[in-house]
Structures are given as structure tokens and as C-alpha cells.
Amino acid sequence: DSGRGVRVCVRKRPIFSHEIEQGEFDAITCLDGRLVVHDARMHPDMVKLFMNHHDFAFDDTFGESANNAEVYEGTARQLVLDALEGKQGTVMMYGQTGSGKTYTMRSIYEQ
């Protein structure tokens, strides 16, 4: 897909044990090219909870079990090969503090 302008990919980090201990739950599911956000809400009666599921499409998604080599292969590899041929490209990371941007970027440099 080197002819395309922009690809948007998502990498999900695993839920941390301290988050589980604090009663948090895994609110994201990565599927093939899709990410589903599970949004817990309080029913208007203020007694029952219900879940909303918001589905988002991406060029590629990487779940918590994806290793660094898979993420590199699916995101940056073609850009690196194109750069070796004199073409231009950019990899940009965006996300909340502690979401794994540096961890992912460091692995790309190691490839």
C-alpha cells in the first residue's frame, strides 16, 4: 500500500495487573481491522448497568498478544524499505501517557 497517503493502525496494550486489582475491566477488543470500545453505563434507574459497544474501523489493529515483529511488519516495514529507495514516509505515535508509544517505537528502531 505504499501508494496510499495515510494508514491508521492501532496497537492495544494489555491490561495491567494493578488495573485489575483496582476493579478496572478490559474495555477494548481488537478484531481484524476493527476496534470495539465497551462502554459501561448506568441505567436511568441507577440500579442496573448496561454496555454500549462502539465499533471503529482502522487499516490494521494489533491486540495485546501481538508481538513487536508483527507490529513492525504491519506498520513501519514498508516505509523503511521505501526510505531505502529514496522515498519519504513518517511514522507517528499518538496516545495517552503510559499507553506504550515508546515501547512500540523502540522496537521499530531495533528492527
Stockholm file with secondary structure:
# STOCKHOLM 1.0

chainA/1-111         DSGRGVRVCVRKRPIFSHEIEQGEFDAITCLDGRLVVHDARMHPDMVKLFMNHHDFAFDDTFGESANNAEVYEGTARQLVLDALEGKQGTVMMYGQTGSGKTYTMRSIYEQ
#=GR chainA/1-111 SS CTTSSCCCEEECCCCCHHHHHTTCCCCEEEETTEEEEEEEEECTTSSCEEEEEEEEECSEEECTTCCHHHHHHHHTHHHHHHHHTTCCCCCCCCCCTTSSHHHHHHHHHHC
#=GC SS_cons         CTTSSCCCEEECCCCCHHHHHTTCCCCEEEETTEEEEEEEEECTTSSCEEEEEEEEECSEEECTTCCHHHHHHHHTHHHHHHHHTTCCCCCCCCCCTTSSHHHHHHHHHHC
//
